[in-house]
């Protein structure tokens, strides 16, 4: 195949446009209550996300000016959280949004401008870019913050960093914060190296593994309990937990959490394939299968390989790797990873590049930020075995498992 198969590509674009059309559109007229069916299927269980408890707790919110941290994933059944609060007669005075914006359609790394909700007129402030935390001025008309974002359980997915900075701002302003919890689709994995302090950045702020196996609600409790924000005792934190949830159950997200994670397959492979962002290997940005392939012109040496051409697309319009160039690709669309992190995939690519006298990790500083350490890069360059690399994580993972135990909410 010399280009992108047209049908899947059109379906991807249609999905993105549909997501953009519904995400964050506040105060729509609906004929069905937001609480009519507030369940989300996790395997064979009907789980109820934290937002489903708001009706029972609305008296505690009555008369308060609410600030929201939300995006297109902040939904209860068919309703966005803004609609939910409108149905309950509660007042929203300001909205904050993370990377990818209020509607979840901005490119990875793209600046998101401040705006207003077109229906309610409520101001929307971006927390991605120069400003990472709500300012005191923006919080001046807020009595309580509701945080409701869908995470994917990977340390470098930036919604966790946004949570950190929102918690810090809430503690400084002495504003209570309610976190409306959601399932972790990678919740059964505890895997990878722990972040070392010298590699701290917006893609990793805490000494946790790359796959931590926790929900954002559990992580919020840990951030406060471990004093990872200053003045943590000043923060009044409430977590509205998920009902009927176990972290080891498969979970298909009802709404893509960001443009390049459209399905379970991409979310499952994301922890492994995202490290290729520190290399010249494509992870499918600019194709119909983001985070479901690993591609490079090197693979074209095999005439039977899957070949395709990344192009500028919604969510990958900046400059996807190998844009408008033919590449060969390793296909992950039909299988799920056997481990949270597939070390074998990294090692196979290291072997391919080394055989050609080429450097796989050509952006080492960024690779190390994603990994949270320079040790993993060195291990790959030394071509240590997968067993050796995993063994090097064992002690740190055991220590973290003990440290996180007091904060876990789910079996």
Secondary structure, DSSP 8 states (H G I E B T S, - for coil): --S--HHHHHHHHHHHHHHHHHTT-TT---SS-TTTT-EEEETTEEEE-GGGGTTTTHHHHTT-EEEEE--TT-EETTEEHHHHHHHTT-EEEEEEE-TTTTTT-S-TT-----EE-TTT--EEEE-SSS--S--TTTTTT-SEEEE-----SBTTSTHHHHHHHHHHHHHHHT-EEEEE----TTTT--EEEE--GGG-BTTB-SS-EEE----HHHHHHHHHHTT-STTGGG--EEEE--BS--TTS-B--SS-SSTT--SHHHHHHHHHHGGGGGSS-B-STTSSSTTSEEEEGGGGGSTTSEEEE---BTTBTTT-TTTTSEEEEEE-TT---SSSS-HHHHHHHHHHHHHTT--S-S-HHHHHHHHTSSHHHHHHHTT--HHHHHHHHHHHHHHHHHHHGGG----
